Structures are given as structure tokens and as C-alpha cells.
């Protein structure tokens, strides 16, 4: 798991190299990323206020568009960084494929203390079978 703060850290290039190295050693990797700083920045840039209740963002319809934009942009950035050539490293020529999917099934938080969380939710379950199928296929094809 990488928090959204990791992507702006000066050490992120080394993190990407470490991920590529682990992959080249045959380690099955699942990267789950956060995006809170990126979401907060995009909301602020667009003068969109999303309140918090009990430490959880109340994601209104308007906020949801920005949340999706920030997380989508971050996902593309991660994919691009992992797809870059790693010349001048022991991993040069190593192919690292990125797969994403809907492996997390969420449930809405609903209403709590009279506050409607709108589009905010929590993890209901994780499709581990689907994740394992993707990991197994990736190893058998390469």
C-alpha cells in the first residue's frame, strides 16, 4: 500500500525501481494506492468543499467527479512510471505489466448521526480469487 503522499516524495523513483526489482525476482505484487492529497488538492483548486464526519470524507456528487479525476490521473501516472524503461539498472529490459480491475467490492456507509455519507463507503469484500487468477496468468504468460 502506498499512500498518496508517496507519489510526491523525492524518493518515489527509488520506490518504483524497488517494485520493478521485486517483480524481476518473481515476487507477486499487488499495489494498492491512496490518493487523499491529490483529491484534496483538486478539490481545493476547484473550490469544492467536502466535509468530513468521524474522519471520513462525505463524498457528494460534485466531489465524486473530482475524486474520480484525481484517482484516475494517479493510476495513469503509476502505470506510466512502472512502464518506463529502466536503462542502466539491473532491471533493464524487464517487462512489468500493470493490470487493474474491480477487485474491491464496496458498500455505502449510508446515514450516521443524521449525516448522509453520499458516495463514501467501506470495503465489503475483496475478490481474492480474481486477483490470484490475474497473478497466475501473468506468471504463465511471461
ABEGO torsion letter per residue (X at the ends): XBBAAAAABAAAAAAAAAAAAAAAAGBBBBBBBBAAAAAAAAAAAAGBBBBBBGGBBBBBAAAAAAAAAAAAAAAAAAAAAAABBBBGBAABGBBBBBBBBBABBBBBAEBBGGBBAEABBBBABBBAAAAAAAAAAAAAAX
